[in-house]
């Protein structure tokens, strides 16, 4: 007897659609399916919040310190480095635009954006989930 069509787990971190005869090729990642230890969750949460205050330097130190750690920590470390690299570039450009006043509004917007993303990332890390950082380019 065949399974009914629907979404099914395909490994610990993906799901795929069974159409009744075959699996659809595209698999979706399950962001909440990561098994992370309590220590890894705490480390990631604290590091993400600390990176908000220490910027790219803090993110770089977090990344260097977790290169040989669990997949969960490496995922969060690489994401926070990419995010803070883009934020640093955006802050430098906005700082230059302060001379024509628009930079003040951009800096305020970047600050709010940084707070929101940091809170979302730290919350996901605390729950043991992988967080996909948004990019400033929209890609």
C-alpha positions in Angstrom: 0.0 0.0 0.0 1.3 3.4 -1.0 1.5 6.5 1.3 -1.1 9.2 0.7 0.1 12.3 -1.2 1.5 15.0 1.1 4.6 16.5 2.8 6.9 14.1 4.7 10.2 14.3 6.5 13.2 13.5 4.4 16.0 13.3 7.0 16.4 15.5 10.1 16.4 18.9 8.4 14.3 18.6 5.2 10.8 17.8 4.0 9.6 16.8 0.5 6.3 16.3 -1.2 5.2 12.8 -2.1 2.7 12.9 -5.0 1.5 9.4 -4.5 3.9 7.9 -7.0 7.3 9.7 -6.6 9.0 12.3 -4.5 9.1 15.8 -5.8 12.8 16.9 -6.3 12.6 20.1 -4.3 13.2 19.7 -0.6 12.5 22.4 1.9 14.6 23.0 5.0 12.9 22.8 8.3 14.2 25.7 10.3 13.0 24.2 13.6 14.4 20.7 13.0 17.9 21.2 14.3 19.0 19.4 17.4 21.3 21.7 19.3 22.5 21.1 22.8 21.7 23.6 25.5 25.3 24.8 25.7 25.3 25.5 21.9 22.0 27.3 22.1 23.3 29.5 25.0 26.6 30.2 23.3 24.9 31.2 20.0 22.4 33.4 21.8 24.9 35.3 23.9 27.3 35.6 20.9 24.6 37.0 18.6 23.6 39.6 21.2 27.3 40.5 21.9 27.9 40.9 18.2 25.3 43.7 18.1 27.4 45.7 20.5 30.8 44.7 19.1 29.9 44.7 15.4 32.0 43.0 12.8 35.0 42.5 15.2 32.8 40.6 17.6 31.2 38.6 14.8 34.6 37.7 13.4 35.8 36.5 16.8 32.6 34.4 17.2 33.3 32.9 13.7 36.9 32.1 14.5 36.0 30.5 17.8 33.4 28.2 16.4 35.0 27.0 13.1 35.6 23.6 14.6 32.4 23.5 16.7 28.9 22.0 16.0 27.1 22.7 12.7 24.6 24.8 14.7 27.3 27.2 16.0 29.0 27.3 12.6 25.7 28.2 10.9 25.0 31.0 13.3 28.6 32.3 13.2 28.8 32.5 9.4 25.4 34.2 9.3 26.2 36.8 11.8 29.6 37.6 10.1 27.8 38.1 6.7 25.1 40.2 8.3 27.5 42.4 10.2 29.8 42.8 7.1 26.8 44.2 5.2 25.7 46.3 8.1 29.2 47.8 8.4 29.3 48.7 4.7 25.8 50.3 5.0 26.8 52.3 8.1 29.9 53.6 6.4 27.9 54.7 3.3 25.2 56.2 5.5 27.8 58.1 7.6 29.1 59.7 4.4 25.6 60.7 3.5 25.2 62.5 6.8 26.7 65.5 5.0 23.5 65.7 3.0 21.2 65.0 5.9 19.7 61.8 4.5 22.4 59.8 6.2 20.8 60.5 9.6 17.6 58.8 8.6 19.5 55.9 7.1 21.5 55.4 10.3 18.4 55.4 12.4 16.8 52.9 10.0 19.9 50.7 10.1 19.9 50.8 13.9 16.3 49.7 14.1 16.9 47.0 11.4 19.9 45.7 13.3 17.9 45.5 16.6 15.1 43.6 15.0 17.3 41.1 13.2 19.5 40.6 16.3 16.4 39.9 18.4 15.0 37.4 15.8 18.3 35.6 15.4 18.9 35.4 19.2 15.4 34.1 19.7 15.9 31.4 17.0 19.2 30.4 18.5 17.7 30.2 22.0 15.0 27.8 20.6 17.7 25.7 18.9 16.6 26.7 15.4 18.8 27.8 12.5 18.2 31.4 11.5 18.5 32.7 7.9 19.8 36.2 8.1 18.2 38.6 5.6 20.5 40.5 3.3 20.4 44.2 2.7 20.3 43.5 -1.0 17.0 41.6 -0.8 18.6 38.5 -2.4 
